[in-house]
Amino acid sequence: MVVRSLRDGSPWWPVVIYMAVIFAVQSMSHPPAPPGLDDKTEHFLAYGGLGLVTLRATSGGAVAGLGPGPAFAAWAITTLYGASDEYHQRFVPGRSSDVSDLVADAIGAASAIGVGWVSGILLRSRRARGEPPRSR
């Protein structure tokens, strides 16, 4: 399913690209980091973003009103990728694997996916009532 979707230009492309960027950065002995953020916050934010693009992909690009299945799938995919990333770091000179990083990954993903899920429910509710989309 995912491979066929990638050929069709589906919502899985952002997931693949996001994962590739994480892999490239985590392959560096001394990866660049934004100033003022600690390691756990970086993991929380990075995997929150991955969780959101994965949620979009697992819902087929339509986040409005999605059910718990796509949300759980997005969290599982994101968290498993975080686990594989921690394992990968064991082989990078100057890096180490840390379970607390994986916890930050999982919590970041769950938080962002939760916000995305609730936003989708609210969007569906507004559409059902016939309300126009909010302007920025």
N, C-alpha and C positions, 0 to 999 in steps of 0.2 A: 504494500500500500504506500509506504513512505517513498520508496524508490520511484514508483510510477508517478507519484505526486510531484516529486522533484523535477522530473522531466516535463511536467505540465506547467511549471512555474507557480507552484502552489505556496501556501503560507508556511511550508516547511523550510523554504530557503532562508528566511531570517534565523531560524533555529540553527541550521547547519553553519551559517556564517558566524553567528554569535559563539557557538561552540568552538569553531576554528580559531576565533580570536582569543578565547579563554585558553585554549591549548597552546597557542603561540606565546602568549604572555607567560603562562605558567611553565613554559619550557626554558625560560630565561633564568640564569642563576640569580640575577638581581633585577627583577621586573620593575618597570616604572610604577610609581604610586602617586595618587593625588596627595598634595600636602595637607596635613591636618587630619587625615583619616587613619584610624588604627586598622590592623589586619582584619579583625572580625567585622568591622563596618564595611570594609572593602568587599569581603565575601558576601555579606548580607545584601549589599547593593547590586553586586555583579550577578548573583544568582536570583535576585528579585527580578532583574531585567530579563534574564534567561527564562525564568518562570512565566513572565508575561508573554513573551514571543512564543513560548511553547504552548501556553493556554490558547493563544490565537490559532495555532496550528492544530491542536487536538480538537478544537471546536469547528474546524473547517473554515476558519476565517470569520465566522459569525459569532461573536462573543455574547450578543444580546440574548439573554434567557437560557444560557447553556446549563446543563444539568451537572450533577456531581461527578459523573463519569469522566468527562473531559478535564475537569478541574483536578481530580485525583490523578489521572494519567499524566497531566502536565507536571504535577508535583513529583510523581514517581520518576519520570524521565529526567527532570532537572536534578533531583537528589541523587539518582544513580549516576548521572554525569559528574556530579560533585564528588561522589565516591571514587569514580574512575580517575578524576583529576588528582585527588589526594594520593591515590596509588601511583599515578604517573610521576608525581613530584618526588617520590622516593628515589627515582633514578636520575634526577636532575642535580648536578653538582651544586652544592651550597643550599639546597632546598631540603625540606623534610615533610613528612606526612603528619597531619595533626587532626585528630578526631574532633576537636573543638572547631576547626575550620569547617568540617563537614556539617556540624550542628548549625553553624552560622549560615551555611549554604541552604540547608533544609528550612530553617526558620525564615530566611530572606525570601526563598521561593514560596513558602506557604503564605507569608504576609502579602506579597505582591499578587499572588494568584487569588487570595481571598478578596483583596480590593478589586481585582478585575472581575471576579465572579459577582460580587455585590453590585458593582457598576453595571454589569450586564443585566442583572435582575432589574435594577432601577430603570435602565434604558428600555427594557421590554415593557415594564409597567407604564412608562410615559407613552410609549407607542400605542399600547392597548387603550389608553385613555384618549388618544388622538392629540396629545400635546405636541406642539412643534419642538424641534431640537433647540436646546439652549444656545444662544449666540455667545461668542467669547467677548 
